[in-house]
Amino acid sequence: RTDSAYTVTLPNHVGMLTSRIAVGKDGHGWFTNAAPKLEETLLQRTGKDIQGIYHVTSKAGVASAMLAAKPKFELFRQSWNTPENTLMDTMQMEPDPALQMPELLTVLDRSTNTRAFAFLHLRGPDDAGHADGWNLTPGSPYMLSVAAVDAEIGKLFAHLDAHPELKARTAIVVTSDHGGGIPHTNHHGHGLMWVNYVIPFFIWTAAMTEAADLYAINPGQYMDPGIDMPTSIHIGPQPIRNADAANLCLKLLGLEAISGSTMNLQQQLRWTAPKQS
């Protein structure tokens, strides 16, 4: 699921990187989807010191990168890569995935003997959906865009296959900021429609030998809501949300959860079934 109240880009990406939803006393407080004003920061907008995954990686000396494709991601540079406190080792603003992937592979290759975290934002399907609709017919502009992104991710897997040692110590988490299709070329006006809030969430490691459902691996911890959207994180088991991602990635890196975060705070989201005793 997306954020429980928003199916727009920037609130969800803030959630992915901070493991918080937008609303509530402990929410990250960023509600707008507009690009930030010059030098505007999360602290200035919300009045809170919103920490994210890069605070933890920086403290631990883990190499980090953000490879983003939209100008609105300047929010993270302005908030977390200040002259006084640089948390990301690499930040690239590049809309072309054919240029993003080589940089990602460079980041991975530099981390052969060390840990690293890289956030890669691929915008093509979002652009195609807004321009022509989230049309799932084979050959539609949207599906061609999905195929193009799939080919770029294929380059990542090909690189890992060619470097077995790197592959053995790499994990990939794939999710989305929103779905789309209602209205036809949008997802903003009718956020609480299932096609807009149901999103993918995949985890891959080289040790996995077969596919499994995350809800089946995490019984009792998370709830598969069908096509419903639970709107409160305080009532019963919740669906897996994109905001679980940051603390999941930190767990994969062997690092602690983000201070002040609320989603997956105990880093309880499993990616493999527990071994039977």
Residue pairs with C-beta under 8 A, 6 or more apart in sequence:
1 197
1 198
1 199
1 225
1 229
1 230
1 239
1 240
1 241
1 242
2 12
2 176
2 177
2 178
2 179
2 196
2 197
2 199
2 241
2 242
3 11
3 12
3 15
3 21
3 22
3 241
3 242
3 243
4 21
4 23
4 229
4 230
4 231
4 232
4 233
4 241
5 21
5 22
5 23
5 191
5 231
6 12
6 22
6 31
6 191
7 178
7 179
7 187
7 188
7 191
7 192
7 196
7 197
8 33
8 177
8 178
8 187
8 188
8 191
9 33
9 70
9 72
9 126
9 177
9 178
10 30
10 32
10 33
10 34
10 72
10 75
11 22
11 28
11 30
11 31
11 32
11 33
12 177
12 178
12 242
12 243
13 73
13 121
13 177
14 20
14 22
14 28
14 30
14 42
14 50
14 75
15 21
15 22
15 28
15 241
15 242
15 243
15 263
16 119
16 175
16 177
16 242
16 243
16 245
16 246
17 52
17 53
17 54
17 76
17 119
17 246
18 28
18 50
18 51
18 52
18 53
18 243
18 246
18 258
18 261
19 53
19 243
19 244
19 245
19 246
19 247
19 257
19 258
19 261
19 262
19 263
19 264
19 265
20 26
20 27
20 28
20 50
20 243
20 260
20 261
20 262
20 263
21 27
21 28
21 233
21 241
21 243
21 262
21 263
22 28
22 29
22 30
22 31
23 31
24 233
24 262
26 260
26 262
27 262
28 42
28 46
28 50
29 42
29 45
29 46
29 47
29 48
29 50
30 42
30 45
30 46
30 50
30 75
33 72
33 188
34 72
35 71
35 72
35 74
35 75
36 45
36 72
36 74
36 75
36 78
39 78
40 75
40 78
41 75
41 78
41 79
42 48
42 50
42 75
42 79
43 49
43 50
43 79
49 260
50 79
50 260
51 258
51 259
51 260
51 261
52 76
52 80
52 246
52 258
53 64
53 117
53 119
53 246
53 249
53 250
53 258
54 64
54 66
54 76
54 80
54 87
54 88
54 117
55 80
55 87
55 258
55 259
56 62
56 250
56 255
56 256
56 257
56 258
57 63
57 64
57 87
57 117
57 250
57 253
57 255
58 64
58 87
58 88
60 115
60 253
60 255
62 114
62 115
62 116
62 117
62 253
62 255
63 89
63 107
63 110
63 111
63 114
63 115
63 116
63 117
64 87
64 88
64 89
64 90
64 116
64 117
64 118
65 88
65 89
65 90
65 91
65 92
65 103
65 104
65 107
65 116
65 117
65 118
65 119
66 73
66 76
66 77
66 88
66 90
66 91
66 92
66 118
66 119
66 121
67 90
67 92
67 94
67 100
67 103
67 104
67 107
67 118
67 119
67 120
67 121
68 76
68 91
68 92
68 93
68 94
68 119
68 121
69 93
69 94
69 95
69 97
69 100
69 121
69 122
69 123
70 95
70 121
70 123
71 93
73 93
73 121
74 93
76 88
76 91
77 88
77 91
80 87
80 88
81 87
81 88
81 91
90 103
90 107
90 118
92 100
92 103
94 100
94 103
95 123
97 122
97 124
97 148
97 149
97 152
98 152
100 120
100 122
100 152
101 152
101 155
101 156
104 118
104 120
104 156
105 155
105 156
105 159
107 116
107 118
108 116
108 118
108 159
108 166
108 170
109 163
109 166
110 116
112 165
112 166
115 253
115 254
117 249
117 253
122 149
122 152
124 145
124 146
124 148
124 149
125 142
125 145
125 146
125 149
126 177
126 180
127 145
128 141
128 142
128 144
128 145
128 146
129 142
129 145
129 180
129 181
129 185
129 187
130 180
130 185
130 186
131 141
131 185
132 140
132 141
132 142
132 185
133 140
133 142
133 181
133 184
133 185
134 142
134 179
134 180
134 181
134 184
134 195
135 141
135 142
135 143
136 142
136 143
137 143
153 174
156 172
159 166
160 166
160 167
160 170
160 206
161 167
167 206
168 206
169 206
170 205
170 206
171 203
171 204
171 205
171 249
171 252
171 271
172 202
172 203
172 204
172 205
173 201
173 202
173 203
173 204
173 245
173 248
173 249
173 252
174 200
174 201
174 202
174 204
175 199
175 200
175 201
175 202
175 242
175 245
176 199
176 200
176 242
177 199
177 242
178 187
178 196
178 197
178 199
179 187
179 194
179 195
179 196
179 197
179 198
179 199
180 186
180 187
180 195
180 196
181 187
181 195
181 196
182 190
182 193
182 195
182 196
183 189
183 190
187 195
187 196
190 196
191 197
192 229
194 227
194 228
194 229
197 229
198 227
199 242
201 214
201 240
201 242
201 244
201 245
203 214
203 248
203 271
205 252
205 271
207 272
208 271
208 272
212 272
212 273
214 222
214 240
214 269
214 270
214 271
215 222
215 223
215 224
215 240
216 273
217 270
217 271
217 272
217 273
218 240
218 268
218 269
218 270
220 237
221 237
221 268
221 269
221 270
222 237
222 238
222 239
222 240
222 269
223 230
223 236
223 237
223 238
223 239
224 239
225 239
230 236
230 238
230 239
233 262
233 263
240 269
241 263
243 263
243 264
244 263
244 264
244 269
246 258
246 261
246 263
246 264
247 257
247 258
247 261
247 263
247 264
247 265
247 267
247 269
248 264
248 267
248 269
248 271
250 256
250 257
250 258
250 267
251 257
251 267
251 269
252 271
257 264
257 265
257 266
257 267
